[in-house]
Amino acid sequence: MSNDRKFRLVALPGSVRAASVSKAILRTLRDTAPAHVAIEVFELDDIPIYNQDFDHDPPAPVRALRAAITAADGLIVLSPEYNHGMSGVIKNAIDWVSRPGYASILVDKGVAVFTTSESPLGGARAQADLHKMFLSTLSRVAPGREVSFGNTARTVVDGKLVDAALLKRAWTLIESLLAEIRLIQGE
Ligand SMILES: Cc1cc2nc3c(=O)[nH]c(=O)nc-3n(C[C@H](O)[C@H](O)[C@H](O)COP(=O)(O)O)c2cc1C
């Protein structure tokens, strides 16, 4: 593989509200991506509640999500902390794409996980949830220092992440994801 390849990443925000901080942060990552990275923010607003009856004939929004993940080199997941865990929005979306178990499109997919909350902890309690979930899907969570986007009343302003240090730490973790993808793809 050449060194000038481009990495395609799909980013899932774990909230569907219009003024979502999770969406804002992922859009900031998309808009600050270096030339070798393209990030598609895939909003989960239209994903219905998971129903195993439709595993083999999923609704159109789920088919679109599966296609986006399949086409991507890797995944970025950013969940708000809800009641000390990940949001149901993220869990529901991952449940849809996690079938068939141990043979889904998530197997050996590189993933970078992030959390957010308005508290100084930034949803850190939901980080372990995300790691545990992606263990079950046999995905490859990028190693690195945890990045939890906290204090969002001042770090996310006018729909943008404005904290340069947090943004830098996020990109350090995404670079770790790119290294993991290179390993997975045998480069
Ligand atoms: C149902 C619910 C539960 C929440 N639980 C927690 C929590 O346990 N810990 C925390 O720090 N923040 C909690 N929050 C605050 C959210 O993490 C915060 O509002 C976050 O920014 C929401 O994400 P969004 O802006 O992308 O919608 C909760 C918010 C809601 C709506």
The ligand as a Gaussian input file, in Angstrom:
#p B3LYP/6-31G(d) Opt

LIG

0 1
 C      -31.467000      10.723000      30.001000
 C      -30.185000      11.452000      30.320000
 C      -29.313000      10.900000      31.223000
 C      -28.101000      11.532000      31.505000
 N      -27.231000      10.942000      32.378000
 C      -26.021000      11.498000      32.588000
 C      -25.069000      10.858000      33.433000
 O      -25.288000       9.802000      33.966000
 N      -23.863000      11.456000      33.606000
 C      -23.561000      12.658000      33.006000
 O      -22.454000      13.150000      33.197000
 N      -24.437000      13.280000      32.184000
 C      -25.655000      12.736000      31.978000
 N      -26.553000      13.338000      31.132000
 C      -26.145000      14.571000      30.446000
 C      -25.711000      14.251000      29.002000
 O      -24.589000      13.420000      28.976000
 C      -25.397000      15.537000      28.250000
 O      -26.539000      16.353000      28.242000
 C      -24.933000      15.286000      26.837000
 O      -24.426000      16.476000      26.326000
 C      -26.040000      14.823000      25.919000
 O      -25.506000      14.555000      24.645000
 P      -25.983000      15.344000      23.351000
 O      -25.683000      16.827000      23.605000
 O      -25.162000      14.789000      22.240000
 O      -27.440000      15.131000      23.203000
 C      -27.778000      12.750000      30.869000
 C      -28.705000      13.317000      29.974000
 C      -29.892000      12.672000      29.708000
 C      -30.847000      13.302000      28.716000

